[in-house]
Amino acid sequence: MFSKRGLAAPLLFFALALAAKGSVDASATLWLCGLAALWITAALLPPAETPRLSALGFVVFGYAAWLVITNTFNTYTAAASYDAAFLVGGFLIGRRAGRENIDLLFAVTLAFAVGLAAWSIWQRATGAAPRGRALFDTPATLASILNLVLLPGLVVVAAGKRNVWLFAALALLAGAVIGTASRGGWLALLAGGSAAFFLLRRAAITVNLRAALTIVAIFGLGYLLSLLAPLTWDITFGTAPTSAGSRFELYQAAIDAVSHSSPLFGSGYLAFRYVLEAARPTIPGYQEAITYFVHNDYLQLLLELGIPGLLLLVLLANLPIVQVWRLVPRLALPGRMAVIALAAATTSMAVHALVDFPFYITVCLLVYGVCIGLLEVLLADAEHARVKGAIGPARRPARAAAWALAMWILAKPAAAEAVSEYAKHQWRIGQGESAAYWFEMARRIDVRDWRYHWYAGQFWYSQAQVLPNDAAARLADRAFAEGFAANPREVANLLWRISTHIHLRPLLAAPVDRATLRRWADLAYFLAPLDPRVKTQRELVAQFEAKELAR
């Protein structure tokens, strides 16, 4: 019969897998299931002694809170709340695990990373992809998550750990990182390794020759694994000038947009996508490519979360290495090696954020949060921090209220998504009345998410065309109008509203005039000038105007 601790390992692995899948598919259901797995994992872990919240902890909660707060005042996205939750969830798991369960956490994350590494090497060996990326959209994301596990493993080897399975696992990870051909990932690996080297020197720990040769052998074997599908010069460095030029164009677009955003609250989480759509004509490298990211998290957070968001991210990224540098000489030897391993991992992600987007990737936030949670517990020994006592009676209601608010914020998007998917299913099988009810229910559950208004509008639009039906046309127009009001930077609802007032015009009680249609089309062009849907609707408006004038 499994012990609770034994059950915690597969559940944590499951949470990591869901977070990885949720990093690719933006699904509130996946995210909520991943958080549920994390919560159960925390409940099954034997509680360790935890110190009172330190500066690291306040930064984690401050960053997460600012994500949620700015998401309230700006363009809404469910991803903001869930990214905050995964960072905090990882942090709390690390705190709860503590030094007593650090081996368990490392073993699970190592197994997870090995699975990703093997997948990416198989992709390259079979010719499925020239650069390893496993399930992720970009090789850089894979490199980021592998670095968070590879670097602590290398520090363990430097400490003198001798284990053939660990050697093989780290060699696989090294080969996969090489196979990503992610220049940002390689830079992050070098930065994390350099941080470990200088921290070892500061802690007066000498790496013996055998350990150093073992690390060299790990990378040597990893390089041999990468030769199963050798990287060409063009894949590795040939595209560097073009890539760098395109990124500078993204940086410039973000810098220009900063002046038009609120310095306090920013423009909203993941709002850079709309900045890019509007600026595409000035960015030759992204005339058609899709990205949600500036490829510099610090600049993107300044744009999207304002100056407070940038400051919180800078602290989140740099406080771990600063505190470890200050406190590592005071720790006992086993504690020194553990904090150096964790500091190397966090440094890699902090540096990688200069050229890519790891702080926007769900699974990276989860693992980074675990690292910080463990660091807070381990560093408490050096500061002689008091162990957290029992929760006082006055704090219990506040804590319960905070949990209730968090559950409401997180459950609402998942409920809306589930209801919307059920409505689509009912529509597909011809149950129009049921589909109508559930589409309307979905957009009322999460009224700030433009997508559910869009889905409902498309349903009513089709119903109005088929029947024809005046009421359905009116409901379609209302849904698209409310969807555009929910997010006035997203053109989808606006374009469908234009179509509604042209194709369903006889069914509307008060269709808009030609001038309004032209204004809507011009607004859509201003928001997304190179979007082919915008071009189509502008042509449709021009044809409608010509017909009206010909009468």
C-alpha positions in Angstrom: 0.0 0.0 0.0 1.4 3.4 -1.0 2.3 5.9 1.6 1.1 9.5 1.3 4.6 10.6 0.4 4.7 7.9 -2.3 1.5 9.2 -3.8 2.8 12.8 -3.8 5.4 12.0 -6.4 3.1 10.8 -9.3 0.7 13.6 -8.5 3.4 16.2 -8.7 4.5 14.7 -12.0 0.9 14.9 -13.2 0.8 18.6 -12.2 4.0 19.3 -14.1 2.6 17.5 -17.2 -0.7 19.5 -17.0 1.3 22.7 -16.6 3.4 21.8 -19.6 0.4 21.1 -21.7 -1.3 24.2 -20.4 1.8 26.1 -21.6 0.9 25.1 -25.2 -2.9 25.0 -25.1 -4.4 28.0 -23.3 -7.1 26.0 -21.5 -8.5 27.1 -18.1 -9.6 23.5 -17.5 -6.0 22.2 -17.9 -4.8 24.9 -15.6 -7.3 24.3 -12.9 -6.7 20.5 -13.0 -2.9 21.2 -12.7 -3.5 23.4 -9.7 -5.8 20.8 -8.1 -3.0 18.2 -8.6 -0.6 20.6 -6.9 -3.0 21.2 -4.0 -3.4 17.4 -3.4 0.4 17.0 -3.7 0.9 19.6 -0.9 -1.7 17.8 1.2 0.1 14.5 0.9 3.6 15.8 1.6 4.6 15.4 5.2 4.7 18.9 6.6 8.1 20.3 7.1 9.2 23.1 9.4 8.6 26.4 7.5 10.0 29.8 8.4 8.0 33.0 8.5 7.5 34.6 5.1 10.7 36.4 4.0 11.4 39.1 1.4 11.4 36.3 -1.3 7.9 35.3 -0.2 6.6 38.8 -0.2 7.9 39.4 -3.7 6.3 36.2 -5.0 2.9 37.1 -3.5 3.3 40.7 -4.5 4.0 39.8 -8.1 1.1 37.4 -8.2 -1.2 40.0 -6.6 -0.2 42.6 -9.1 -0.9 40.3 -12.0 -4.5 39.8 -10.7 -5.0 43.5 -9.9 -3.8 44.8 -13.2 -6.0 42.2 -14.9 -8.9 43.8 -13.2 -8.3 47.3 -14.6 -6.9 46.4 -18.1 -7.6 44.1 -21.0 -8.7 40.8 -19.3 -7.2 37.4 -19.8 -7.7 34.3 -17.7 -4.0 33.5 -18.2 -2.9 36.2 -15.8 -4.7 34.7 -12.8 -3.5 31.2 -13.6 0.1 32.2 -14.2 0.0 33.9 -10.8 -1.5 30.8 -9.2 1.2 28.5 -10.6 4.0 30.7 -9.4 2.4 30.8 -5.9 1.5 27.1 -6.0 5.1 26.1 -6.8 6.4 28.4 -4.1 4.1 26.9 -1.5 5.0 23.4 -2.6 8.7 24.2 -2.2 8.0 25.7 1.3 5.9 22.8 2.4 8.4 20.2 1.1 11.4 21.9 2.8 14.8 20.3 3.3 13.1 17.0 4.3 11.6 16.4 0.9 14.0 18.2 -1.4 15.2 14.9 -2.9 11.7 13.9 -3.8 11.1 17.2 -5.6 14.3 16.9 -7.5 13.7 13.3 -8.5 10.2 14.1 -9.8 11.3 17.2 -11.8 14.3 15.2 -13.1 12.0 12.4 -14.3 9.7 15.0 -16.0 12.6 16.7 -17.7 14.1 13.4 -18.9 10.8 12.6 -20.6 10.8 16.0 -22.4 14.5 15.6 -23.3 14.0 12.1 -24.7 11.0 13.3 -26.7 13.0 16.2 -28.2 15.9 14.0 -29.1 13.5 11.5 -30.8 12.0 14.4 -32.8 15.3 15.3 -34.2 16.5 11.8 -34.8 13.4 10.9 -36.8 13.5 14.2 -38.7 10.2 15.4 -37.2 11.8 18.7 -36.2 15.2 20.2 -37.0 15.4 21.6 -33.4 14.1 19.8 -30.3 11.1 21.3 -28.7 9.1 18.3 -27.3 5.5 19.4 -26.9 6.2 23.1 -26.8 5.7 25.7 -29.5 9.4 26.9 -29.4 12.7 25.3 -28.6 13.5 28.2 -26.3 10.8 27.1 -23.9 12.1 23.5 -23.8 15.7 24.9 -23.2 14.4 27.0 -20.3 12.6 24.2 -18.4 15.6 21.8 -19.0 18.0 24.4 -17.6 16.0 24.6 -14.4 16.7 20.9 -13.8 20.0 20.4 -15.5 21.9 23.0 -13.5 20.9 21.7 -10.1 21.9 18.2 -11.3 25.3 19.5 -12.3 25.8 21.1 -8.9 24.9 17.8 -7.3 27.6 16.1 -9.4 30.1 18.8 -8.5 29.3 18.0 -4.9 30.6 14.5 -5.5 27.4 12.6 -6.1 28.2 9.3 -8.0 25.2 7.7 -9.6 25.2 6.1 -13.1 21.4 6.9 -13.5 21.9 10.5 -12.6 24.9 10.7 -15.0 22.7 9.2 -17.8 19.8 11.5 -17.1 21.9 14.7 -17.1 23.7 13.6 -20.3 20.2 13.2 -21.9 19.2 16.7 -20.7 22.5 18.2 -21.9 22.0 16.6 -25.3 18.5 18.0 -25.5 19.5 21.5 -24.5 22.2 21.4 -27.3 19.6 20.1 -29.7 17.2 23.0 -29.1 19.8 25.3 -30.8 18.3 28.0 -28.6 21.0 30.6 -28.3 19.1 32.2 -25.4 18.9 28.8 -23.7 22.7 28.3 -24.2 23.3 31.8 -22.8 21.1 31.0 -19.8 22.9 27.7 -19.2 26.3 29.5 -19.3 24.9 32.2 -16.9 23.6 29.6 -14.4 26.9 27.6 -14.6 28.9 30.8 -14.0 26.7 31.7 -11.0 27.3 28.2 -9.6 31.1 28.5 -10.1 31.3 31.8 -8.3 29.0 30.7 -5.5 31.1 27.6 -5.0 34.2 29.8 -4.6 32.4 32.1 -2.2 31.3 29.1 -0.1 34.9 27.8 -0.1 33.9 24.6 -1.8 36.4 23.0 -4.1 35.3 20.9 -7.0 37.7 18.0 -7.3 39.1 16.8 -10.6 37.0 13.7 -10.8 33.8 15.8 -10.4 34.9 18.3 -13.0 35.8 15.5 -15.5 32.4 13.9 -14.8 30.7 17.2 -15.8 32.8 17.4 -18.9 31.8 13.8 -19.7 28.1 14.6 -19.3 28.3 17.3 -21.9 30.5 15.2 -24.1 27.9 12.4 -24.1 25.1 15.0 -24.5 26.9 16.3 -27.6 27.2 12.8 -29.0 23.4 12.4 -28.5 22.8 15.6 -30.4 24.7 14.1 -33.3 21.8 11.7 -33.9 20.6 14.7 -36.0 23.6 17.1 -36.3 22.8 20.8 -36.2 23.9 22.7 -39.3 25.4 26.2 -39.3 22.2 27.7 -40.7 20.1 26.2 -37.9 22.5 27.2 -35.2 23.9 30.6 -36.2 22.9 31.3 -39.8 19.6 32.8 -38.8 21.1 34.8 -35.9 21.3 38.2 -37.7 17.8 38.0 -39.1 16.4 36.8 -35.7 18.3 39.6 -33.9 17.0 42.2 -36.3 13.4 41.0 -35.9 13.7 41.1 -32.1 15.0 44.6 -32.1 12.0 45.5 -34.2 9.8 43.9 -31.5 11.7 45.8 -28.8 11.1 49.1 -30.6 7.4 48.4 -31.0 7.1 47.6 -27.3 9.1 50.8 -26.3 6.9 52.9 -28.5 3.8 51.4 -26.9 5.1 52.0 -23.4 4.5 55.7 -23.8 0.8 55.1 -24.6 0.2 52.7 -21.6 -0.4 53.5 -18.0 2.9 53.8 -16.1 1.1 52.4 -13.0 -1.1 49.6 -14.4 0.4 49.1 -17.9 -1.7 48.0 -20.8 -2.7 44.5 -19.6 -1.2 41.0 -19.4 -0.4 39.6 -22.8 -1.5 42.8 -24.5 1.7 42.9 -26.6 -0.1 40.7 -29.1 -2.3 43.7 -29.9 0.7 46.1 -30.1 2.3 43.7 -32.6 -0.9 43.5 -34.7 -1.1 47.3 -35.0 2.6 47.7 -35.7 3.1 44.8 -38.2 3.7 47.1 -41.2 6.8 48.5 -39.4 8.1 45.1 -38.5 9.3 43.2 -41.6 10.3 40.1 -39.7 6.8 39.6 -38.4 4.6 40.4 -41.3 2.8 37.1 -40.9 4.4 35.3 -37.9 2.4 35.1 -34.7 3.9 35.9 -31.3 2.5 37.0 -28.0 6.0 38.0 -26.6 8.5 40.8 -26.9 11.3 38.2 -26.3 12.4 40.3 -23.3 10.2 39.7 -20.2 11.4 42.8 -18.5 10.4 45.1 -21.3 7.2 43.3 -21.8 6.2 43.5 -18.1 7.0 47.3 -18.2 4.5 47.6 -21.1 1.9 45.3 -19.6 2.1 45.7 -15.9 3.6 49.1 -15.6 6.6 50.2 -13.5 5.4 48.3 -10.4 5.2 45.1 -12.4 8.7 45.6 -13.8 10.2 46.3 -10.3 8.5 43.2 -9.0 9.8 41.0 -11.8 13.3 42.4 -11.3 13.1 41.5 -7.6 11.6 38.1 -8.4 14.4 37.3 -10.9 17.4 38.8 -8.9 16.6 38.5 -5.2 17.3 34.7 -5.1 20.9 35.0 -6.3 21.5 38.2 -4.2 20.3 36.5 -1.0 22.3 33.3 -1.7 25.4 35.3 -2.4 25.0 37.1 0.9 24.1 34.1 3.1 25.8 31.0 1.6 28.9 31.3 3.7 26.8 31.0 6.9 25.2 27.7 5.9 26.3 24.2 6.8 27.9 22.3 3.9 24.9 20.3 2.8 22.7 23.4 2.8 25.3 25.3 0.8 25.3 22.9 -2.0 21.5 22.9 -2.2 21.1 26.7 -2.2 23.9 26.9 -4.8 22.0 24.4 -7.0 18.8 26.3 -6.7 20.4 29.7 -7.3 22.1 28.4 -10.5 18.6 27.4 -11.7 16.9 30.7 -10.9 19.8 32.6 -12.5 19.4 30.7 -15.7 15.8 31.8 -16.0 16.5 35.4 -15.0 19.1 35.7 -17.8 17.0 33.8 -20.3 14.2 36.3 -19.7 16.4 39.0 -21.3 16.1 37.3 -24.8 13.0 35.1 -24.5 9.9 34.7 -22.4 10.2 32.1 -19.6 8.3 34.1 -17.1 5.2 33.8 -19.3 5.4 30.0 -19.5 3.2 28.2 -17.0 5.5 25.2 -16.4 8.5 27.5 -16.0 6.7 29.6 -13.5 5.8 26.5 -11.5 9.3 25.1 -11.3 10.8 28.5 -10.6 8.3 28.9 -7.8 9.4 25.6 -6.3 13.0 26.7 -6.4 12.2 29.9 -4.6 10.1 28.1 -2.0 12.9 25.7 -1.3 15.4 28.6 -1.1 13.3 30.5 1.4 13.3 27.4 3.7 17.0 26.7 3.3 18.2 30.3 3.7 16.2 30.6 6.9 18.9 28.6 8.6 21.5 31.3 7.9 19.2 34.1 9.2 18.0 32.1 12.1 14.4 32.8 11.0 11.7 31.9 13.4 9.5 28.9 12.5 6.0 29.8 11.6 3.6 29.3 14.5 0.0 28.3 14.5 -2.4 30.6 12.7 -4.0 33.0 15.2 -7.8 33.3 15.5 -7.8 36.8 14.0 -6.0 35.6 10.9 -8.1 32.6 10.1 -11.0 34.6 8.6 -8.7 36.6 6.5 -7.0 33.5 5.2 -10.3 31.8 4.5 -11.5 34.9 2.6 -8.3 34.9 0.6 -8.7 31.3 -0.4 -12.4 31.8 -1.3 -11.5 34.8 -3.5 -8.7 32.8 -5.2 -11.0 29.9 -5.9 -13.7 32.2 -7.3 -11.2 33.9 -9.6 -9.8 30.6 -10.8 -13.0 28.6 -11.1 -14.9 31.2 -13.1 -12.8 30.9 -16.3 -12.8 27.1 -16.1 -16.6 27.0 -15.7 -17.1 29.3 -18.6 -14.8 27.2 -20.8 -16.6 24.0 -19.8 -20.1 25.5 -20.5 -18.9 26.9 -23.8 -17.5 23.6 -24.9 -20.8 21.9 -24.0 -22.7 24.5 -26.0 -20.5 23.8 -29.1 -21.2 20.1 -28.7 -24.9 20.8 -28.5 -24.7 23.0 -31.6 -22.8 20.2 -33.5 -25.5 17.6 -32.8 -28.3 20.0 -33.8 -29.6 20.8 -30.4 -30.1 24.5 -31.1 -32.2 25.4 -28.1 -29.8 23.8 -25.7 -26.8 25.4 -27.4 -28.4 28.8 -27.2 -28.9 28.5 -23.5 -25.4 27.3 -22.8 -23.7 29.9 -25.1 -25.5 32.7 -23.3 -24.7 31.1 -19.9 -20.9 31.0 -20.8 -20.7 34.6 -21.7 -22.5 35.6 -18.5 -20.2 33.5 -16.3 -17.1 35.2 -17.6 -18.4 38.4 -19.0 -15.0 40.1 -19.4 -13.7 37.3 -21.7 -14.3 38.5 -25.3 -14.3 34.9 -26.7 -17.5 33.8 -25.2 -19.4 36.8 -26.6 -17.8 35.9 -30.0 -18.9 32.2 -29.8 -22.5 33.2 -28.8 -22.6 35.8 -31.6 -21.5 33.3 -34.2 -24.2 30.9 -33.1 -26.9 33.5 -33.3 -25.6 34.7 -36.6 -25.9 31.3 -38.1 -29.4 30.9 -36.6 -30.5 34.2 -38.2 -29.2 33.1 -41.6 -30.8 29.7 -41.5 -34.3 30.6 -40.3 -34.2 33.7 -41.0 -34.9 35.2 -37.5 -35.1 38.8 -36.4 -34.5 37.9 -32.8 -31.4 35.8 -33.6 -30.0 38.7 -35.7 -30.6 41.1 -32.8 -28.9 38.7 -30.3 -25.9 38.3 -32.6 -25.4 42.0 -32.9 -25.7 42.4 -29.1 -23.2 39.6 -28.5 -20.6 41.0 -30.9 -21.1 44.5 -29.5 -20.6 43.3 -25.9 -17.6 41.2 -27.0 -15.9 44.2 -28.6 -16.7 46.3 -25.5 -15.1 43.6 -23.3 -11.9 43.9 -25.4 -11.7 46.9 -27.7 -8.3 45.8 -29.0 -9.5 42.5 -30.4 -10.9 42.8 -33.9 -12.8 39.5 -34.1 -16.1 40.8 -32.6 -15.9 44.0 -34.5 -15.5 42.2 -37.9 -18.4 39.9 -37.2 -20.5 42.9 -36.2 -19.7 44.5 -39.6 -20.8 41.3 -41.3 -24.0 41.2 -39.2 -25.0 44.8 -40.3 -24.4 44.0 -43.9 -25.6 40.4 -44.4 -28.4 40.4 -41.8 -29.4 44.0 -42.4 -33.0 43.3 -43.3 -33.4 41.5 -40.0 -32.2 44.3 -37.8 -34.6 46.9 -36.5 -32.0 49.7 -36.7 -29.0 48.8 -38.8 -26.2 51.3 -38.8 -25.5 53.7 -41.7 -22.7 53.6 -44.2 -20.6 56.1 -42.3 -20.7 53.9 -39.2 -19.7 50.8 -41.1 -16.8 52.7 -42.7 -15.7 53.9 -39.3 -15.8 50.3 -37.9 -13.8 49.1 -40.9 -11.2 51.8 -40.4 -11.0 51.1 -36.7 -10.4 47.4 -37.5 -7.6 48.4 -40.0 -6.0 50.6 -37.3 -6.0 47.7 -34.8 -4.8 45.0 -37.2 -3.8 46.4 -40.6 -2.3 43.2 -42.0 -5.0 40.8 -40.8 -6.5 39.1 -43.9 -9.9 39.2 -42.1 -9.7 42.9 -41.9 -8.9 43.2 -45.6 -11.9 41.0 -46.4 -14.3 43.1 -44.3 -13.0 46.4 -45.7 -13.7 45.1 -49.2 -17.2 44.0 -48.1 -17.9 47.5 -46.7 -16.7 49.1 -50.0 -19.0 46.8 -52.0 -21.9 47.6 -49.8 -21.3 51.3 -50.1 -21.1 51.0 -53.9 -24.4 49.2 -54.0 -26.1 51.7 -51.7 -24.9 54.6 -53.8 -26.0 52.9 -57.0 -29.6 52.8 -55.8 
